[in-house]
Structure formats: C-alpha cells, structure tokens
C-alpha cells in the first residue's frame, strides 16, 4: 500500500470548512427548482422549431396565420370584471375567477379558418412553467382538444376572434401570463411577452365546482365584496365595536397578498387549495418563525411602530409589508384577524372576523384553566396562570373540506395570532366549526385547540401551606361565553355561539365534551358539592375617568345564617387577562341571614385606577370568599370595560363621484390632564386612503378639529372612520356613514 | 384647540424607527415567560417563610427534621437503572422511565416520625417551574396526599428513609431537578441545589399506561435497546444493506436529544406527548426552516462537510450539533432516518427505519406521477418531472393515538427528510400506518402524503407537436413496490409491504384507493386498452466497473405480427431518480412474430458509464416503444444498482471487557485508476467510538490495511463497521461481528 499521507482523528471529525459553504444546489434532488414565486414568469421561446433541421431565422409567414393584436377586455366596465365580481379592484389588469368563462379578443392578419389554422392560448404561472406540474396550460379553441382548461370561439368578425376560456375550478390562484401560439409548418410562433397580458385568477365563491363555493348571495356580498367591517371587543355584557376598512380592492393589495405567499416560498402548486392557502397564511400573517406580516406586541410600549389600537384598516399594513418586505409593527389579535380577513376576501375566499368572549389560551388544547387560591380563599397571583383572554378575535373562512369525511365543510376557523402552542407552530387552522361543535377534534387542523378556546372549565384550587392542593370550585360556563360576528348585509352583530356549542346543560353538550375527552382533551373531574352561598358581581357600564360603585351581592340559599370571609381584588388588566397592577383590595366579613341577600358596596375612585391604565382600559374584579360554617369557597369574576371618549366624524351629507367634499374629525379632551404624542388616523373606502395627523399636545378640556377635502372614487354607501391614539389613552374612535351618488 | 405642532402624512405612515427596535416583551401577553428550555432549572428558595412576619435568618432547627444526605441510587448496577432498562446509558445521572416507580434514599438528622414530620420531594423542570403548568411537582411520602405523582416510604432504617416515586405515565420527558423540602413551624426548608440530584425521565414502552407502551419484549429490545441497525437501500430486486450504529446510549447523546427540543424552543409542557415530540422532531432533524440537525445535500459536492455515504453512525452527528449548535453537513434520506431513529430510541419511543422502494415524491399527495413521451414514444426529459425515488427511508415509531378515533394507534410514519410539500413545511408525520393502509388519509398528520408515496400511479402521456397531450399508458404497480425493515432480534430483513397496502388487485385495495380519492387524492382515470405487446427488462446484478448485457424482451401476446419502434435510454441517476447524464441510446425496430418473444441485446460498456457515476452508482434504463400496427405505447423501467467493492473488517476472535484487542480494515482498489481524497471511518458500539483516517491517494490495484487497538467497554454481541468514501466512489463498506465476554 502507498498512502502518501494519512491522518487519524477521533470523533466528531468533519473536515474543517474554510469560508462559508457554497449554496447547496438541487442537482441530485430535483431536475427543476421548486416554483414558489409568483412575482415573475419565465417566458417560453418565441419560436419553437419542429425537428432538429430547420431554416435559420424566422421563416416567411405571408401565407400563415399571424397575430396582430390581443385585447384582454380588462376594463372594469367590460364583461369580464362585471361577470367575475372583480369590478371594484383598483387594477389595470384583467382579474377573473376560476371555474367561470372569461373572454379575450385576438386580432389576426387575416380571417381565422377553423379547418386549417391551429392556434392556442398558453397560460403560464411562476418561474418554471411546466405542463406536468400544471403551471403551463395550453388552451385550444376547439372543445374536443381540451386538456384541462376549456376553450371555445365565442365570436368571429373579420380578422377578430373572441375566445372564451374557462380555467378549471381547482386551478392555481395567482398571476398568470398569457401568450398566443400559432402553428406554422416550421414550428410554433408566439406573441412577445407583454405585461398587459398578465391576468389574475382568483378563488370563485360563485362557481359550484370551486372548493370555496358559497351558495348565498347575501353572504358572498358580505364575506367577499364588503370592504368596511365591524370587529367586536369589550366584554360579553358590554360589547364595543371597532370599524375596520379591509380595503381588499385597493391598489396594490392583491399584489401584496400574492407577495405574502411568495415570501414564505409557498409552492405555486399548492396555491389552488384553499385548505393549504389558509393554513399557510395563518402562519404568515404573524412574524413568528417566518418574518410574516405583523409583529405582535402586548407590552404597552409601541415607540418603534404603530400602536395596535391605532390602525383603521389593512391597506397601510399590507402595502408597507410588500414594499419593505419586513414585518410591520404592531399587532394584537384584532389586527391579525382584520388583515387576515383582507387577505382572504382579496383572493376570493369568503371570510369574516369572529370574536370569542372569555377565550381560553395557551393551555395547549386542555379543557382546564387553573386559578390558585391560598388557604383563606384569596387568589394567589404568583401561582395562577394567565390563560383566559377577555376576548379573542379569529377568522372564519368558507370552503369544502375534501380532505375530511363528509359534513365538515363550511365555515372553518383560522387564526393568525401567535399563540404558545398550536401544533408547536405559530399558526392555527383551518379547523371545521362543525367538528368543533360535535367534539370531533381528531380532524386537522388544530380543532382540539379551538375547542378548548370555547369550552374550557375554570378550576379553582385551594393550596395549603405545605404545598398540597385540592380543587374547591369549578366554573363550567365562564369560557366561550359568547361568540359574535358582523351580520351579513347589516351593521348589526350576530350571535353565532350556537354554531360552536350546544346549549349549556343540554345532553348534546355533555356528549360532545365526552367525545372531545376521548380525543385527548383533559378535563377536570372533581365532583364538588354546590355551595349554598352565591357571590354575584353585576354588569356595569363605566366611562374612563369616572368614579363608580361595585355592588357585590352575597346570596344565601340555605336556611341557616352564613358568615363569609371575602376578598375583593381589582386590577387593571390587558385584554389578554394579564394583570398590570392591583389598585383595589378589600377583605370584608359579611354575615347573611337565612335565605337573605346582602349587598357589599365597594367604591372605585378613578384616581386609583387612572394611573395604572393600559391601552384597552379593562378593570378585572375577582371576588372570592370562604363560608365559615361550611368551609366552601365561593368566587365571582367580572371584567369592566371602561368606555373611552369618542371622536366626532362628520362628512358632507351627499357626495358624488369625482366631486370634492369635506370630512371632519373633532375631539375634545375630557380629562383635566394633557394628552401628548397624539396620532389621529382617518380613512374611508372609495373616498379617502388612510391619512394620519400628529398632535404633540392636547391640553385638558381643549378641542381640535381636522378637516380634509376628499374626492370620492366610487358610488355606493360607505363609511369614514377615524381613530385617536396616544400613550395615555388608546382605542378612541368615531365614524360616519355616507352615500355617494354616481 | 391648541396643537403645538401637527403633521399630516399619507399612507403608509408608521413613525420612522431609529435604531433597532427593542426586544418585544411578553408583558401584556403572559405573566410568566414560556418555558421552552430544558438546559437549566431555576431553583426555588431554600427557605420559604410562612406569613409576612418571621424571624430573620435561619431559625434554630435542633428539634426539627433536617436533611443530611440524599442518594439518588444512580449507579448502573443499582435497582433503578436495571428496572428501568437504562443501564446501558453512559451517564452518571439517574435515568428512569415514567409510569414506573424508582427509589431514592434520604438521610435525616434523626429517625423520621411519620405522625409528626412532614417532608416532600419536589421535582422541577425548565426555567420557570410552576405547579399549574405541571413543571413543579411536589411528591409526599403518604399515598393519601398524592397530587399527581405517587410517593411512598418503601423502607426506613435508623435515620435513612427510602422513598419510592412513581412519575405519572404522561409526565414531561426530560431533565428534572429534585429537592427535598421539610416543613418546620417557621416555614419550608429545602436542600441546596446540587447537580447530582438531576435526573432524566424518559418515555416508557414497558409501562401499560404510557402512550408508547409496546407489549412485545422482542420488539422493545430491538426498537428501544438495540444500538446497531441495518438500513436497506439499492433496488427492490437487488437489495443492499448498510450497517448503522445508532449509539443512543453513548455519552452525551441524551443531552443532545434534549438540546434539539430546546433549540426549537419546544414548550416543556408539550414534551410528554409522543405525537407532539415526534412531529416536532421530524421538523428539527432537518435544517430547513429552523436550523435543525442535518443539512441535506444531493449535489455530489460534499467538500464542505461529510459525504452522506460516509457516516457510520449517529453519535458524531448529534454531538457535533449539540456542541456547535449549528446544522451538521451533510445528509440524504437514510442519514435523516438513522439520526431520527437514535433520537427516538434514546428518549424511549420505540422506532425503526423503513425503506420504501420506488417512492413517489414531491407530488403533493396526488396519486399521479407523469412521464411525458414525444409523438414517437421517446421520453421527453425536459417535460418529465422527477418524482420517483429509487428508494426512500423513513421511520416508524410506536404509540397510541388518543387524538384519533380507535384503531389508528400502533406504528406511525415520521419522516425527517425535507420534501417539497408536506403541509407546506419540511416535516412529516406522525401518520398512522393503519390509516394509510385503509385509505383514511383524513387523519393527521400527513397521511395523504405518505399514502401517495406508496400508492401513486405512473402515467405516460404522449405529447403531439402542437402541444396537446393524451395518456397512453398507466403503470399502477411500480410505486411502493416493496417496503422493508430490519427484523426484530435478527440480522435479516422483514417485508412489511402488507402493513401499508392490501395485495395488488384485491377488492380491498380498490376500496382503499377509492376512499383516498374521496379525501382529495387525485388519480388518473384513463381507461386504456391493454397493449398486446409487453416490454420486459430483466433484473441484473452488476459490479461497478463491469461491462454487462441488457436483455430486452419483447413479448407479443397477439396472433398477428407486430413491429415495434423502440427507444432504449440508459442514464446515470441519483437515488432520487434525478438523471445525471445519458450514456446510452438505441432505437432499434423490432419485428415479433405472432405469440412470439424477441430478445434485443444491448451491450453496456463500463467506459461509457464510469465517467458519469454519481455517488450511489445507479443506472436507470427506460425502454419505450410504439407498436406500428396498433399505435399502442409500451414501456419498461429498470434501476440497476452497481455493486461496490467491499472493505474487509476483521476483529480479534474473542474479546473481554477492558482487555485490549485489535480491529483491522483492509481495502484493495480494484480499478485501474487511483482513488484520491479517501476517508475511512470505523466504529463499533461498546468497543470503539467513531474514528476516521485520511488517505490522499490509493493507486489502482494497491491495498491498504488500518489496524486499531481497542478496549471493549461492554459485554454482549456487537459489530465493528467501516466505510470508505472518496469523490470517485462512495458507499464502500464492511463489517464484522464479535462477542465480548464480561
């Protein structure tokens, strides 16, 4: 043997790399790189020779059919955009929906002779169009030659042929390029690449064969065509509304939505499946894992971005993301769901924003949320996890679920808010609402997680000094108290709790909970005797800055006297339920006669809570108590949402397209202190794109007025919305409706 | 109004950030940060006072119980490691399995009096131990005080108490810290933090209540305890074996496996669920998305790392990853599945490596793989996608599936090889093998994808000059031809194809395919008349460097003469099926008499293919033809795996623990050319850790010998394995068995 040099090395011993490693290629893995960008389309050759031997240069084409012009019929008032419900898009390109015929006009050098001439339209999507991957689609003008998309000549006149093309109802959604190819004896001759022949193909809720087909025109108008929406927040017994301009038809929004799928390198071949598109988008709408659209921030410090409460619509956010290609700051749950809604409606997937009051979070799909009390019944905040949000917003989108057994199509929950644990990733859904209602949490995706969000029990434990614990009370009705969405075609809300749950206490409800347990959801099984004393915290409507009274009721259902050692704690909390600071604590001892009710009055002064307020101004009261005679623990919880002052928005009573009108925002600082670093934002679909104005100081008691001259672009009824945002007070808004005449 | 300064800005207008944004905190989102690291455990206070008022400093403890020593009984020959099947771990720490009692000995300052003394063992995991999250577990010595884990005193003698602790069978898997807490009248007193009281709790296939319970000792011995495995590759009719040292008990491997979960910030609270652990690991074993363990490379250029064919075991890879915290270069499918297997066996999840011959890939769960022919029946490589791998390796792991309806527990497919499309992410599974067999592809995770890997049809299309295409032939038996794994307790292979599929042509098979179609798998529906001529490519066994003959058979089943225009193409291919270069092409015209067979002999000379060889030395022959009389297209495909020369490994006939012995590798270069840049690697479980040696040149025809002196650490039968790797020839290996005496 003759090894010139050898070296032996112990493990681990890969050769030391010098410099950065080269980019790993696909060479032995795939012949063609994966197509995962819709931003550019590779062209196919302008001339494709038949056979190896052929004339050099372009052959003489005098005798043969040649193309002299192509008209995509892409104006909003032409047949395509009207029939395809895409006339509102602010775009010069043709935008159509799949599974439905659209028309293009081709002008030849001479009349078309069907018997001898052969031409085809070719549709290409992505950087490596390929027939076998479905990214290159030739369409012939003769039905019998159909391969996938159908083509037919709908009209001929002189040299002009109008051709009708029907993309399949499951084709990829995105931006295509079209070429016209003519067969000559020497080879195939094609039109030059021209941006004007780009077209967008969207999902089609109007086409029965499309997976997103929704057979209800009123719902389609709301969930695909409506730009102006309402998102509910506050508390279930004191619901607040936030207007939002989804703006899915605004200039650039459609391209931004396609960019989102490009940014995460979603294969083009997955973009026809609404299950895959919505799942991927639920991951991409948040910046976790993947530099997605929105950075979450619940810290109260929004110095380096826009406060989540300040946004009025999605347009700003999506355009900023598409231009900077960097996550936009900042979002909380309603911003995630609002921008997700824009994405879905823009691509043609019917969708709506849903609010769940008392939403169980971060509990990994278990049906138990623990609250720990000390031996005396007082809440032990350091040992209590924080997993009930006052409310949470997610999206529902409408689609068939061919990947599941029959019965689970229809509305599906998707959620873009990053939570701790949803299959270990920051994404959620689509989860069938039907599956959630029936406890069939075994079906993808994340149904068990959403099930827990609306069905968890709250379990109170008493922890003794030596560390042992025992359950003392279970509240089975607190979580998922109410689920609402905006009604279709109306500016009212709709209670859809019954879509998610059978009625409280029904046999069906019990069966469903058992079913879900079979699929691994963990529940509390404690059999606890009902307490004979009830603690009730009544509902309240309070404006920020007001002093108010909390009227705690102790109801004795027993025939004996009862003495209760009670603890009442008031905290300022984020809408996520996380306490910021405790501003009130009382520990009265209350004596209640047999079958009597005693009221305990607690006065809450604004000076105590005002300095602690965080952006959504929620006060959280927990009252607990221990009945001396029985040792039973009693509890009550209440969220009081403080009502903010309002912006007054006024707009000229009647407006006309292309005629100037005025929009005005007025605000009076109702407090005795000054507001600093104030942003006011205003926008109205079809009237005005988002604009913001900065006020460095608004002294206490003083007023401001901001007037804008605007020119409506579109007729129809619409709204102008405005928000005011500053560190001292968030969530101030106002709105005005207006009808624009043509 | 009195705004000192105002600015109006058009959209989008977030205030320009100056400098990098601050780290976004959890402040309003969660009270306690998410625990997702198992590398350090926060301690709890050494003294916890009762009440606000108490003496300063430690109180006098003369009267009270105090701890003077703790013995974790962690030696391999003590009861814990023996009973828990963890005696092979090369680790000083206690390692036990959940759902099964283990013992610790506590020495007090005086005898323990059960009636008056109160103490507890506390187990903590992760940076923020918390009772309600299950990351802080107090265990009392009295059964009645059990909260979750059971405790009991198993023995007392003088001042020493032996306590038995039974972690719940669903507790989190990972590294815990244990403290002993004693109650005194002033508060709770605890032992100081001490690394010697760290313990590891693993999954337990021996415990009936554990989700990974496997009721078969032979399978448990193979799939949890066996370090030395065999991975099958090559072709279904010429199977090759590769030995692999999983090394799950080697020093540092367990910590490396826990580090993998830390690296991806997997919440501690998810680490008790084998479904979540295996799913997450399938993502983390590859470096895509998440800087996981292994970088895939199919390029043939491995200059900056170790060639995938060169590894002999998992230890090197896992230790390198844990120490560098950076992805290790390079892997192909068997390396992913082998290292994944180590991860699973190390944590106690029964697992095995499985090989599927002709595996359909990158087709997104559809049951169709297209091959495009031109008008004459010759393959059009530029239009043909590349999605049948000659073979593919994945893992099966054993667990119950409480998240699915009954019947889908047992073996589950997980796959760490990054593929184009598995739910849009680079991960796959766990998918129930039962669900795959029965076409129940609606259940998570990725069952439809794996179903397609073993069930796709190969569809041949003919493409005419004008671009139209039509299916001309469908091969329904090519894909998923054979599925094998190593037999338990034996060094033979086991055919497990019937676990994945009903027999070809059975009624069940048809039903299953229809079921899968209902769940959205797309199949080819072409009704094609059976051709009356068959094309057969016989099996071949060929050594690299040999000339050989390919004997193509044309079988005419008709009563008429048939003339076939045939095309025979030979290419060097990667094991992924991607062609590297075509080295042979013939286009004979063959005339076959009625009911006759004609053989067409094609001579393949090594000089033609040798210069094109890529690492796995596969030759791929496709023969196609068009029958002149009927226009029918006939096809045949064959992969010929070239056999490499072997390493000769010899080892002293008998060995004894702690006695030196020799291991020798010999190799002769059988070629006329020199081999350059040669690495030889050798390792043997319990005998020798991986070592490698570098030879800059091995001239043609020359031999080398490498002898190592080794000292066995463990008794039992084991194997020494070696690989040789250089750019000109990969996959050269050899092995020798040996029995080590105690």
Interface residues (C-beta under 8 A of the other chain):
Chain A: X1 X2 X3 X4 X5 X6 X7 X8 X9 X10 X11 X12 X13 X14 X15 X17 X21 X22 X24 X25 X26 X27 X28 X29 X30 X31 X32 X34 X50 X118 X120 X122 X130 X131 X132 X133 X138 X140 X145 X147 X181 X183 X188 X264 X266 X267 X269 X270 X276 X279 X280 X283 X289 X290 X295 X296 X297 X298 X299 X300 X301 X303 X304 X305 X306 X315 X316 X317 X319 X320 X323 X328 X329 X330 X362 X364 X370 X372 X381 X383 X384 X385 X386 X402 X403 X404 X405 X420 X421 X423 X424 X425 X441 X442 X443 X444 X445 X448 X461 X463 X465 X466 X467 X468 X469 X518 X519 X520 X574 X576 X578 X579 X580 X614 X683 X689 X690 X691 X692 X693 X694 X695 X696 X697 X698 X699 X702 X703 X704 X705
Chain B: X1 X2 X3 X4 X5 X6 X7 X8 X9 X10 X11 X12 X13 X14 X15 X17 X21 X22 X24 X25 X26 X27 X28 X29 X30 X31 X32 X34 X50 X118 X120 X130 X131 X132 X133 X138 X140 X145 X147 X181 X183 X188 X264 X266 X267 X269 X270 X276 X279 X280 X283 X289 X290 X295 X296 X297 X298 X299 X300 X301 X303 X304 X305 X306 X315 X316 X317 X319 X320 X328 X329 X330 X362 X364 X370 X372 X381 X383 X384 X385 X386 X402 X403 X404 X405 X420 X421 X423 X424 X425 X441 X442 X443 X444 X445 X448 X461 X463 X465 X466 X467 X468 X469 X518 X519 X520 X574 X576 X578 X579 X580 X614 X683 X689 X690 X691 X692 X693 X694 X695 X696 X697 X698 X699 X702 X703 X704 X705
